[in-house]
Amino acid sequence: MLQSNTDRVTRWYFGGLASAGAAFCTHPLDLMKVHLQTQQTGKITMPQMARKIFASDGILGFYNGLSASLLRQLTYSTTRFGMYEALKKQFPQDQVLPFYQKAALAGISGACGGVIGTPGDLVNVRMQNDIKLPPAQRRNYKHAIDGLFRITKEEGISKLFNGATMATSRAVLMTIGQLSFYDQFKQTIISSGMGGDNLSTHFSASIAAASIATLMTQPLDVLKTRMMNAKKNEFKGIADCFLYTAKTGPSSFFKGLLPAWVRLAPHTVLTFVFAEQLRMNFGYFK
């Protein structure tokens, strides 16, 4: 029997490569999201933030911290996608996994990815936020690897995992929202006959998954960003950061929600479209 490309199986590292490719495309949106989340007062809008970045640093300012963003995806996303696919293969392949099992596997994978990806995430947040600081206060990391070495040398290796609890908690919810919901939406569309294993199905399932993931993770994303960008001893812990953020009302936990969705939706779509294309063109047959 002749096999088609849709019968191909993904390789463990395709998710990381796809996420890195998506991150390259969506980095300017991610940068603006970080800037909006780290402001405690004021109601600067996304277009105003874009004009401010362009005025201070030009077009290259939108790609500040790109190397760290790529490092984060190549550690965080490679781990969570790779583990998720590997764990799914431990179950009978001729049966469809129920959603609760997909969610559990995604949560485990996300937790591991969150821990491994924290150093890259920390450098990413700092490099993106650097242009907001006065020149004298900027960290001026040359690139992601320089950031890792300087943090280790100047602040200690444990600082690389500052905000790891928030990052890991967010990664659990993000991976459940993205991977398990994407799988479920894709399966439902195909099994119902509404679509096949094609680009339109991949697009629809990824948009739906991105919307759910954004709502699930935004409060933790705000706390994670603030803790990672914090100066030494600025916050005593998660509770202290939570109370500080809560001072300006519940809406503070959803700061940057629109840019987060505007960034996460295309990032999720591109990630899954790239991953599916890698699977269908370079995957292997069972």
WOSULSUL-V319676 format. One record per backbone hydrogen bond with DSSP energy under -1.0 kcal/mol. NH is the residue of the N-H (numbers start at 1). CO is the residue of the C=O. E is the energy in kcal/mol with one decimal. If there is no record, write none. Layout:
NH|CO|E, NH|CO|E
//
This chain:
7|4|-1.9, 8|5|-1.5, 9|284|-3.5, 14|11|-1.7, 17|13|-1.9, 18|14|-2.7, 19|15|-2.3, 20|16|-2.1, 21|17|-2.2, 22|18|-2.2, 23|19|-2.6, 24|20|-1.9, 25|21|-1.2, 26|22|-1.9, 27|23|-1.2, 30|26|-1.8, 31|27|-2.5, 32|28|-1.8, 33|29|-1.9, 34|30|-2.0, 35|31|-1.9, 36|32|-2.2, 37|33|-2.0, 38|34|-1.7, 49|45|-2.5, 50|46|-2.4, 51|47|-2.3, 52|48|-2.2, 53|49|-2.4, 54|50|-2.4, 55|51|-2.5, 56|52|-1.9, 57|53|-2.7, 58|54|-1.8, 61|58|-1.2, 62|59|-1.2, 63|60|-1.6, 64|61|-1.3, 66|63|-1.7, 69|65|-1.9, 70|66|-2.4, 71|67|-2.2, 72|68|-2.6, 73|69|-2.0, 74|70|-2.3, 75|71|-1.0, 76|72|-3.1, 78|73|-1.2, 79|75|-1.6, 80|76|-2.2, 81|77|-2.6, 82|78|-1.9, 83|79|-2.7, 84|80|-2.1, 85|81|-2.3, 86|82|-2.2, 87|83|-3.0, 88|84|-2.0, 89|85|-1.3, 90|87|-1.3, 91|88|-1.5, 95|92|-1.1, 102|98|-1.7, 103|99|-2.8, 104|100|-2.0, 105|101|-2.5, 106|102|-2.5, 107|103|-2.3, 108|104|-2.1, 109|105|-2.3, 110|106|-2.8, 111|107|-2.1, 112|108|-1.9, 113|109|-2.4, 114|110|-2.6, 115|111|-1.8, 116|112|-2.2, 117|113|-2.3, 121|117|-2.2, 122|118|-2.9, 123|119|-2.1, 124|120|-2.1, 125|121|-2.6, 126|122|-2.1, 127|123|-2.7, 128|124|-2.2, 129|125|-1.9, 132|129|-1.5, 133|130|-1.6, 137|134|-2.0, 147|143|-2.2, 148|144|-2.2, 149|145|-2.3, 150|146|-2.6, 151|147|-2.5, 152|148|-2.0, 153|149|-2.4, 154|150|-3.2, 155|151|-2.5, 159|156|-1.3, 160|157|-1.3, 161|158|-1.5, 162|159|-2.1, 164|161|-2.0, 167|163|-2.9, 168|164|-2.9, 169|165|-2.4, 170|166|-2.8, 171|167|-2.3, 172|168|-2.1, 173|169|-1.8, 174|170|-3.2, 175|171|-2.5, 176|172|-2.0, 177|173|-2.9, 178|174|-2.7, 179|175|-1.6, 180|175|-1.1, 181|176|-1.5, 182|178|-2.1, 183|179|-2.5, 184|180|-2.2, 185|181|-3.1, 186|182|-2.8, 187|183|-2.6, 188|184|-2.5, 189|185|-2.5, 190|186|-2.3, 191|187|-2.9, 192|188|-1.9, 194|189|-1.3, 195|189|-1.3, 198|196|-2.2, 202|198|-2.4, 203|199|-2.5, 204|200|-2.3, 205|201|-2.6, 206|202|-1.8, 207|203|-2.1, 208|204|-1.9, 209|205|-2.1, 210|206|-2.3, 211|207|-1.9, 212|208|-1.8, 213|209|-2.5, 214|210|-2.2, 215|211|-1.7, 216|212|-2.1, 217|213|-1.8, 218|214|-1.7, 221|217|-2.6, 222|218|-2.3, 223|219|-1.9, 224|220|-2.8, 225|221|-2.4, 226|222|-2.1, 227|223|-2.5, 228|224|-2.3, 229|225|-1.7, 234|231|-2.1, 241|237|-2.1, 242|238|-2.7, 243|239|-2.6, 244|240|-2.3, 245|241|-2.3, 246|242|-2.3, 248|245|-1.1, 249|246|-2.2, 252|249|-1.9, 253|250|-1.7, 254|251|-1.5, 255|252|-1.3, 257|254|-1.7, 260|256|-2.5, 261|257|-2.6, 262|258|-3.4, 263|259|-2.3, 264|260|-3.3, 265|261|-3.2, 267|263|-1.8, 268|264|-3.3, 269|265|-2.8, 270|266|-3.0, 271|267|-2.5, 272|268|-2.6, 273|269|-2.8, 274|270|-3.0, 275|271|-2.8, 276|272|-2.7, 277|273|-2.2, 278|274|-2.6, 279|275|-2.5, 280|276|-2.8, 281|277|-1.5, 282|278|-3.1, 283|279|-1.6, 284|9|-1.9
//
